[in-house]
Amino acid sequence: MNNRLRVLRAERQWSQQDLADRLGVSRQSVNAIETGKYDPSLPLAFRIADLFAMPIEDIFLRDSA
């Protein structure tokens, strides 16, 4: 799944560790989500959306089939 997490994080000048701390996950998890190697669980996706005050669908983009 494509996402805008790296861009949104960079706009706030947060490191991956900063974002991980805010979400209660590891830095490696943030990296894996940003690079598309891991799709977050629905509860984590909601926490990410809440943190950025955006709808989930504005952060996580469907792969075009």
N, CA, C and O atoms as a CHARMM CRD file, in Angstrom:
* protein
*
  260
    1    1 MET  N      0.84200  -1.17000   0.00000 PROA 1      0.00000
    2    1 MET  CA     0.00000   0.00000   0.00000 PROA 1      0.00000
    3    1 MET  C      0.89400   1.24100   0.00000 PROA 1      0.00000
    4    1 MET  O      1.81600   1.35700   0.80700 PROA 1      0.00000
    5    2 ASN  N      0.61300   2.14000  -0.89100 PROA 2      0.00000
    6    2 ASN  CA     1.36000   3.39900  -0.93000 PROA 2      0.00000
    7    2 ASN  C      0.85100   4.30900   0.18300 PROA 2      0.00000
    8    2 ASN  O     -0.30000   4.21700   0.60800 PROA 2      0.00000
    9    3 ASN  N      1.73400   5.18600   0.64100 PROA 3      0.00000
   10    3 ASN  CA     1.32000   6.11900   1.68100 PROA 3      0.00000
   11    3 ASN  C      2.12900   7.40500   1.60800 PROA 3      0.00000
   12    3 ASN  O      3.15700   7.47700   0.93400 PROA 3      0.00000
   13    4 ARG  N      1.64600   8.41000   2.31500 PROA 4      0.00000
   14    4 ARG  CA     2.28900   9.73200   2.35300 PROA 4      0.00000
   15    4 ARG  C      2.98200   9.97300   3.68600 PROA 4      0.00000
   16    4 ARG  O      3.28900  11.11500   4.02700 PROA 4      0.00000
   17    5 LEU  N      3.22800   8.92500   4.43000 PROA 5      0.00000
   18    5 LEU  CA     3.74700   9.07500   5.78300 PROA 5      0.00000
   19    5 LEU  C      5.09400   9.80600   5.82400 PROA 5      0.00000
   20    5 LEU  O      5.29300  10.68800   6.66000 PROA 5      0.00000
   21    6 ARG  N      6.00300   9.45100   4.94000 PROA 6      0.00000
   22    6 ARG  CA     7.32800  10.08800   4.93400 PROA 6      0.00000
   23    6 ARG  C      7.20200  11.59100   4.69400 PROA 6      0.00000
   24    6 ARG  O      7.86800  12.38900   5.35300 PROA 6      0.00000
   25    7 VAL  N      6.34600  11.97100   3.74800 PROA 7      0.00000
   26    7 VAL  CA     6.15800  13.39100   3.41900 PROA 7      0.00000
   27    7 VAL  C      5.54400  14.12900   4.60000 PROA 7      0.00000
   28    7 VAL  O      6.00600  15.20800   4.97100 PROA 7      0.00000
   29    8 LEU  N      4.51000  13.55400   5.18700 PROA 8      0.00000
   30    8 LEU  CA     3.84300  14.19800   6.31800 PROA 8      0.00000
   31    8 LEU  C      4.79100  14.34400   7.50800 PROA 8      0.00000
   32    8 LEU  O      4.78400  15.36300   8.19900 PROA 8      0.00000
   33    9 ARG  N      5.59600  13.32400   7.73400 PROA 9      0.00000
   34    9 ARG  CA     6.57600  13.37400   8.83000 PROA 9      0.00000
   35    9 ARG  C      7.62100  14.45600   8.56200 PROA 9      0.00000
   36    9 ARG  O      7.97800  15.21800   9.46000 PROA 9      0.00000
   37   10 ALA  N      8.10300  14.51800   7.33400 PROA 10     0.00000
   38   10 ALA  CA     9.13100  15.50000   6.97300 PROA 10     0.00000
   39   10 ALA  C      8.59500  16.93200   7.08100 PROA 10     0.00000
   40   10 ALA  O      9.32200  17.83900   7.48600 PROA 10     0.00000
   41   11 GLU  N      7.33400  17.12900   6.72000 PROA 11     0.00000
   42   11 GLU  CA     6.72900  18.46400   6.82800 PROA 11     0.00000
   43   11 GLU  C      6.75300  18.97000   8.26400 PROA 11     0.00000
   44   11 GLU  O      6.82300  20.17500   8.50500 PROA 11     0.00000
   45   12 ARG  N      6.69600  18.05900   9.20000 PROA 12     0.00000
   46   12 ARG  CA     6.71000  18.43000  10.62400 PROA 12     0.00000
   47   12 ARG  C      8.11100  18.36800  11.21600 PROA 12     0.00000
   48   12 ARG  O      8.30400  18.62900  12.40300 PROA 12     0.00000
   49   13 GLN  N      9.07900  18.02400  10.39000 PROA 13     0.00000
   50   13 GLN  CA    10.48400  17.90200  10.80100 PROA 13     0.00000
   51   13 GLN  C     10.65400  16.90400  11.93500 PROA 13     0.00000
   52   13 GLN  O     11.44000  17.11600  12.85900 PROA 13     0.00000
   53   14 TRP  N      9.89800  15.80500  11.84600 PROA 14     0.00000
   54   14 TRP  CA    10.02100  14.71700  12.80800 PROA 14     0.00000
   55   14 TRP  C     10.92000  13.64500  12.23000 PROA 14     0.00000
   56   14 TRP  O     10.85400  13.34900  11.03700 PROA 14     0.00000
   57   15 SER  N     11.75400  13.06800  13.06400 PROA 15     0.00000
   58   15 SER  CA    12.52700  11.90000  12.65400 PROA 15     0.00000
   59   15 SER  C     11.60500  10.68000  12.70800 PROA 15     0.00000
   60   15 SER  O     10.49500  10.74500  13.23600 PROA 15     0.00000
   61   16 GLN  N     12.08300   9.57900  12.15600 PROA 16     0.00000
   62   16 GLN  CA    11.31100   8.34600  12.27400 PROA 16     0.00000
   63   16 GLN  C     11.12700   7.97300  13.74300 PROA 16     0.00000
   64   16 GLN  O     10.07400   7.46600  14.13200 PROA 16     0.00000
   65   17 GLN  N     12.14500   8.22200  14.55100 PROA 17     0.00000
   66   17 GLN  CA    12.04300   7.91400  15.98100 PROA 17     0.00000
   67   17 GLN  C     11.00800   8.79700  16.66000 PROA 17     0.00000
   68   17 GLN  O     10.25600   8.32600  17.51300 PROA 17     0.00000
   69   18 ASP  N     10.96300  10.09900  16.28300 PROA 18     0.00000
   70   18 ASP  CA     9.94500  11.00000  16.84100 PROA 18     0.00000
   71   18 ASP  C      8.54700  10.45000  16.56700 PROA 18     0.00000
   72   18 ASP  O      7.71100  10.37100  17.46800 PROA 18     0.00000
   73   19 LEU  N      8.30400  10.07200  15.31500 PROA 19     0.00000
   74   19 LEU  CA     6.99400   9.54800  14.94000 PROA 19     0.00000
   75   19 LEU  C      6.70300   8.23900  15.67200 PROA 19     0.00000
   76   19 LEU  O      5.59500   8.02700  16.16400 PROA 19     0.00000
   77   20 ALA  N      7.69600   7.37600  15.73900 PROA 20     0.00000
   78   20 ALA  CA     7.52700   6.09500  16.43600 PROA 20     0.00000
   79   20 ALA  C      7.14600   6.32200  17.89500 PROA 20     0.00000
   80   20 ALA  O      6.25000   5.65500  18.41400 PROA 20     0.00000
   81   21 ASP  N      7.81300   7.24700  18.55100 PROA 21     0.00000
   82   21 ASP  CA     7.51700   7.54100  19.95700 PROA 21     0.00000
   83   21 ASP  C      6.09000   8.04900  20.11800 PROA 21     0.00000
   84   21 ASP  O      5.40100   7.67500  21.06700 PROA 21     0.00000
   85   22 ARG  N      5.64800   8.89200  19.20500 PROA 22     0.00000
   86   22 ARG  CA     4.28700   9.44300  19.27600 PROA 22     0.00000
   87   22 ARG  C      3.22700   8.36300  19.04600 PROA 22     0.00000
   88   22 ARG  O      2.11500   8.45400  19.56600 PROA 22     0.00000
   89   23 LEU  N      3.58400   7.33700  18.25800 PROA 23     0.00000
   90   23 LEU  CA     2.64100   6.26900  17.93100 PROA 23     0.00000
   91   23 LEU  C      2.74900   5.05600  18.85300 PROA 23     0.00000
   92   23 LEU  O      1.86500   4.20000  18.86600 PROA 23     0.00000
   93   24 GLY  N      3.82900   4.98800  19.61800 PROA 24     0.00000
   94   24 GLY  CA     4.03000   3.84000  20.49400 PROA 24     0.00000
   95   24 GLY  C      4.47600   2.59500  19.74900 PROA 24     0.00000
   96   24 GLY  O      4.12800   1.47600  20.12700 PROA 24     0.00000
   97   25 VAL  N      5.25500   2.79700  18.67800 PROA 25     0.00000
   98   25 VAL  CA     5.79300   1.67800  17.90200 PROA 25     0.00000
   99   25 VAL  C      7.30100   1.86800  17.76600 PROA 25     0.00000
  100   25 VAL  O      7.84400   2.87500  18.21900 PROA 25     0.00000
  101   26 SER  N      7.97100   0.91400  17.15100 PROA 26     0.00000
  102   26 SER  CA     9.41700   1.02300  16.95600 PROA 26     0.00000
  103   26 SER  C      9.73500   1.86800  15.72500 PROA 26     0.00000
  104   26 SER  O      8.90500   2.02900  14.83000 PROA 26     0.00000
  105   27 ARG  N     10.94400   2.39800  15.70200 PROA 27     0.00000
  106   27 ARG  CA    11.40200   3.14600  14.53100 PROA 27     0.00000
  107   27 ARG  C     11.40400   2.24400  13.30300 PROA 27     0.00000
  108   27 ARG  O     11.10100   2.69000  12.19600 PROA 27     0.00000
  109   28 GLN  N     11.74700   0.97300  13.50400 PROA 28     0.00000
  110   28 GLN  CA    11.76300   0.02600  12.39800 PROA 28     0.00000
  111   28 GLN  C     10.36600  -0.15400  11.80400 PROA 28     0.00000
  112   28 GLN  O     10.22600  -0.33100  10.59400 PROA 28     0.00000
  113   29 SER  N      9.34400  -0.11000  12.63900 PROA 29     0.00000
  114   29 SER  CA     7.96300  -0.20900  12.13700 PROA 29     0.00000
  115   29 SER  C      7.62500   0.99300  11.26800 PROA 29     0.00000
  116   29 SER  O      7.01800   0.84400  10.20700 PROA 29     0.00000
  117   30 VAL  N      8.01500   2.18300  11.71400 PROA 30     0.00000
  118   30 VAL  CA     7.76400   3.39100  10.91700 PROA 30     0.00000
  119   30 VAL  C      8.48000   3.27800   9.57400 PROA 30     0.00000
  120   30 VAL  O      7.90000   3.57900   8.53100 PROA 30     0.00000
  121   31 ASN  N      9.73800   2.84500   9.60000 PROA 31     0.00000
  122   31 ASN  CA    10.48600   2.68500   8.36500 PROA 31     0.00000
  123   31 ASN  C      9.80100   1.69400   7.43000 PROA 31     0.00000
  124   31 ASN  O      9.67900   1.95200   6.23300 PROA 31     0.00000
  125   32 ALA  N      9.35500   0.56400   7.96900 PROA 32     0.00000
  126   32 ALA  CA     8.71000  -0.46200   7.14500 PROA 32     0.00000
  127   32 ALA  C      7.40100   0.04300   6.54200 PROA 32     0.00000
  128   32 ALA  O      7.08400  -0.28100   5.39700 PROA 32     0.00000
  129   33 ILE  N      6.64500   0.82800   7.29300 PROA 33     0.00000
  130   33 ILE  CA     5.40300   1.40000   6.74600 PROA 33     0.00000
  131   33 ILE  C      5.73200   2.39600   5.64900 PROA 33     0.00000
  132   33 ILE  O      5.12200   2.36800   4.58100 PROA 33     0.00000
  133   34 GLU  N      6.69200   3.27700   5.90500 PROA 34     0.00000
  134   34 GLU  CA     7.06000   4.29900   4.90900 PROA 34     0.00000
  135   34 GLU  C      7.54700   3.68300   3.60100 PROA 34     0.00000
  136   34 GLU  O      7.26000   4.20600   2.52500 PROA 34     0.00000
  137   35 THR  N      8.26300   2.59900   3.68600 PROA 35     0.00000
  138   35 THR  CA     8.82100   1.97700   2.48200 PROA 35     0.00000
  139   35 THR  C      7.88000   0.96500   1.83700 PROA 35     0.00000
  140   35 THR  O      8.21600   0.35500   0.82200 PROA 35     0.00000
  141   36 GLY  N      6.69600   0.78900   2.43100 PROA 36     0.00000
  142   36 GLY  CA     5.70700  -0.11300   1.85000 PROA 36     0.00000
  143   36 GLY  C      5.97000  -1.58000   2.10600 PROA 36     0.00000
  144   36 GLY  O      5.35800  -2.44000   1.47200 PROA 36     0.00000
  145   37 LYS  N      6.88000  -1.88200   3.03400 PROA 37     0.00000
  146   37 LYS  CA     7.18000  -3.27700   3.35600 PROA 37     0.00000
  147   37 LYS  C      6.20700  -3.85000   4.38000 PROA 37     0.00000
  148   37 LYS  O      6.15900  -5.06000   4.60000 PROA 37     0.00000
  149   38 TYR  N      5.43100  -2.96400   5.00000 PROA 38     0.00000
  150   38 TYR  CA     4.50100  -3.38600   6.04900 PROA 38     0.00000
  151   38 TYR  C      3.28000  -2.50000   5.98900 PROA 38     0.00000
  152   38 TYR  O      3.40700  -1.27700   5.93100 PROA 38     0.00000
  153   39 ASP  N      2.10500  -3.09000   6.00300 PROA 39     0.00000
  154   39 ASP  CA     0.86000  -2.33800   6.08100 PROA 39     0.00000
  155   39 ASP  C      0.43300  -2.31100   7.54500 PROA 39     0.00000
  156   39 ASP  O      0.35600  -3.36000   8.18500 PROA 39     0.00000
  157   40 PRO  N      0.15600  -1.12700   8.07900 PROA 40     0.00000
  158   40 PRO  CA    -0.20300  -1.04900   9.49300 PROA 40     0.00000
  159   40 PRO  C     -1.55300  -1.70200   9.76700 PROA 40     0.00000
  160   40 PRO  O     -2.40500  -1.79200   8.88300 PROA 40     0.00000
  161   41 SER  N     -1.73100  -2.14700  10.98400 PROA 41     0.00000
  162   41 SER  CA    -3.04000  -2.64800  11.40500 PROA 41     0.00000
  163   41 SER  C     -4.02600  -1.48700  11.34800 PROA 41     0.00000
  164   41 SER  O     -3.62800  -0.32300  11.31000 PROA 41     0.00000
  165   42 LEU  N     -5.28900  -1.80800  11.34200 PROA 42     0.00000
  166   42 LEU  CA    -6.30800  -0.76400  11.30800 PROA 42     0.00000
  167   42 LEU  C     -6.21900   0.15600  12.53000 PROA 42     0.00000
  168   42 LEU  O     -6.30000   1.37300  12.36600 PROA 42     0.00000
  169   43 PRO  N     -6.05500  -0.37600  13.74900 PROA 43     0.00000
  170   43 PRO  CA    -5.91700   0.53100  14.89300 PROA 43     0.00000
  171   43 PRO  C     -4.71100   1.47200  14.76100 PROA 43     0.00000
  172   43 PRO  O     -4.79900   2.64600  15.11900 PROA 43     0.00000
  173   44 LEU  N     -3.59300   0.95900  14.25100 PROA 44     0.00000
  174   44 LEU  CA    -2.41700   1.81500  14.06600 PROA 44     0.00000
  175   44 LEU  C     -2.68000   2.83900  12.97300 PROA 44     0.00000
  176   44 LEU  O     -2.27500   3.99300  13.11200 PROA 44     0.00000
  177   45 ALA  N     -3.33400   2.45700  11.91000 PROA 45     0.00000
  178   45 ALA  CA    -3.67100   3.41000  10.83900 PROA 45     0.00000
  179   45 ALA  C     -4.54300   4.53500  11.39000 PROA 45     0.00000
  180   45 ALA  O     -4.35700   5.69700  11.02800 PROA 45     0.00000
  181   46 PHE  N     -5.49800   4.19500  12.26700 PROA 46     0.00000
  182   46 PHE  CA    -6.33300   5.22800  12.88600 PROA 46     0.00000
  183   46 PHE  C     -5.50800   6.14700  13.78400 PROA 46     0.00000
  184   46 PHE  O     -5.74000   7.35600  13.80500 PROA 46     0.00000
  185   47 ARG  N     -4.53800   5.58700  14.53200 PROA 47     0.00000
  186   47 ARG  CA    -3.67400   6.42400  15.37800 PROA 47     0.00000
  187   47 ARG  C     -2.85200   7.38100  14.51600 PROA 47     0.00000
  188   47 ARG  O     -2.68000   8.54900  14.86700 PROA 47     0.00000
  189   48 ILE  N     -2.34900   6.88400  13.39400 PROA 48     0.00000
  190   48 ILE  CA    -1.58600   7.73000  12.47400 PROA 48     0.00000
  191   48 ILE  C     -2.48100   8.85500  11.93900 PROA 48     0.00000
  192   48 ILE  O     -2.08300  10.01900  11.93000 PROA 48     0.00000
  193   49 ALA  N     -3.68100   8.50200  11.49600 PROA 49     0.00000
  194   49 ALA  CA    -4.61400   9.50100  10.96800 PROA 49     0.00000
  195   49 ALA  C     -4.95400  10.54500  12.03000 PROA 49     0.00000
  196   49 ALA  O     -4.99900  11.74200  11.74300 PROA 49     0.00000
  197   50 ASP  N     -5.19400  10.08500  13.25500 PROA 50     0.00000
  198   50 ASP  CA    -5.50300  11.02000  14.34100 PROA 50     0.00000
  199   50 ASP  C     -4.32700  11.94700  14.62700 PROA 50     0.00000
  200   50 ASP  O     -4.51200  13.14500  14.83800 PROA 50     0.00000
  201   51 LEU  N     -3.12400  11.39400  14.63300 PROA 51     0.00000
  202   51 LEU  CA    -1.93600  12.19100  14.91200 PROA 51     0.00000
  203   51 LEU  C     -1.76200  13.30900  13.88600 PROA 51     0.00000
  204   51 LEU  O     -1.40200  14.43200  14.24000 PROA 51     0.00000
  205   52 PHE  N     -2.01700  12.99900  12.62000 PROA 52     0.00000
  206   52 PHE  CA    -1.86600  13.99400  11.56200 PROA 52     0.00000
  207   52 PHE  C     -3.16300  14.76800  11.29400 PROA 52     0.00000
  208   52 PHE  O     -3.19700  15.64200  10.42800 PROA 52     0.00000
  209   53 ALA  N     -4.22600  14.44700  12.03800 PROA 53     0.00000
  210   53 ALA  CA    -5.53000  15.10800  11.89300 PROA 53     0.00000
  211   53 ALA  C     -6.00100  15.07100  10.43300 PROA 53     0.00000
  212   53 ALA  O     -6.42300  16.07800   9.86300 PROA 53     0.00000
  213   54 MET  N     -5.91100  13.86500   9.85500 PROA 54     0.00000
  214   54 MET  CA    -6.30300  13.66600   8.46400 PROA 54     0.00000
  215   54 MET  C     -7.09200  12.37000   8.35600 PROA 54     0.00000
  216   54 MET  O     -6.92300  11.47000   9.17800 PROA 54     0.00000
  217   55 PRO  N     -7.95600  12.26900   7.34700 PROA 55     0.00000
  218   55 PRO  CA    -8.62600  10.99000   7.10400 PROA 55     0.00000
  219   55 PRO  C     -7.60300   9.93800   6.66000 PROA 55     0.00000
  220   55 PRO  O     -6.61600  10.26100   5.99900 PROA 55     0.00000
  221   56 ILE  N     -7.84600   8.70100   7.02500 PROA 56     0.00000
  222   56 ILE  CA    -6.93800   7.60900   6.65100 PROA 56     0.00000
  223   56 ILE  C     -6.68500   7.59200   5.15100 PROA 56     0.00000
  224   56 ILE  O     -5.54900   7.41000   4.71200 PROA 56     0.00000
  225   57 GLU  N     -7.74200   7.78100   4.36200 PROA 57     0.00000
  226   57 GLU  CA    -7.59100   7.68400   2.91300 PROA 57     0.00000
  227   57 GLU  C     -6.73600   8.79800   2.31000 PROA 57     0.00000
  228   57 GLU  O     -6.32800   8.69700   1.15300 PROA 57     0.00000
  229   58 ASP  N     -6.45500   9.86700   3.07900 PROA 58     0.00000
  230   58 ASP  CA    -5.54100  10.91300   2.61700 PROA 58     0.00000
  231   58 ASP  C     -4.08800  10.56000   2.91900 PROA 58     0.00000
  232   58 ASP  O     -3.17400  11.18700   2.38400 PROA 58     0.00000
  233   59 ILE  N     -3.87200   9.56600   3.76700 PROA 59     0.00000
  234   59 ILE  CA    -2.51500   9.14200   4.12300 PROA 59     0.00000
  235   59 ILE  C     -2.14600   7.86000   3.39100 PROA 59     0.00000
  236   59 ILE  O     -1.05500   7.73400   2.83500 PROA 59     0.00000
  237   60 PHE  N     -3.07500   6.91300   3.40300 PROA 60     0.00000
  238   60 PHE  CA    -2.82900   5.60800   2.79100 PROA 60     0.00000
  239   60 PHE  C     -3.58200   5.53400   1.46600 PROA 60     0.00000
  240   60 PHE  O     -4.80000   5.70400   1.41700 PROA 60     0.00000
  241   61 LEU  N     -2.84900   5.28100   0.41400 PROA 61     0.00000
  242   61 LEU  CA    -3.41500   5.31300  -0.93600 PROA 61     0.00000
  243   61 LEU  C     -3.51600   3.90500  -1.49100 PROA 61     0.00000
  244   61 LEU  O     -2.59100   3.10300  -1.36400 PROA 61     0.00000
  245   62 ARG  N     -4.63700   3.61900  -2.10000 PROA 62     0.00000
  246   62 ARG  CA    -4.81600   2.30700  -2.71700 PROA 62     0.00000
  247   62 ARG  C     -3.83400   2.11600  -3.85000 PROA 62     0.00000
  248   62 ARG  O     -3.55600   3.04400  -4.61000 PROA 62     0.00000
  249   63 ASP  N     -3.30900   0.90900  -3.96000 PROA 63     0.00000
  250   63 ASP  CA    -2.48900   0.56700  -5.12000 PROA 63     0.00000
  251   63 ASP  C     -3.40900   0.53700  -6.32900 PROA 63     0.00000
  252   63 ASP  O     -4.51200  -0.00500  -6.26500 PROA 63     0.00000
  253   64 SER  N     -2.96000   1.11300  -7.41600 PROA 64     0.00000
  254   64 SER  CA    -3.79700   1.05900  -8.62400 PROA 64     0.00000
  255   64 SER  C     -3.65000  -0.32400  -9.24100 PROA 64     0.00000
  256   64 SER  O     -2.53800  -0.81100  -9.44800 PROA 64     0.00000
  257   65 ALA  N     -4.77500  -0.94500  -9.52900 PROA 65     0.00000
  258   65 ALA  CA    -4.75800  -2.31600 -10.05600 PROA 65     0.00000
  259   65 ALA  C     -4.95300  -2.33600 -11.54600 PROA 65     0.00000
  260   65 ALA  O     -4.96500  -3.40700 -12.15300 PROA 65     0.00000
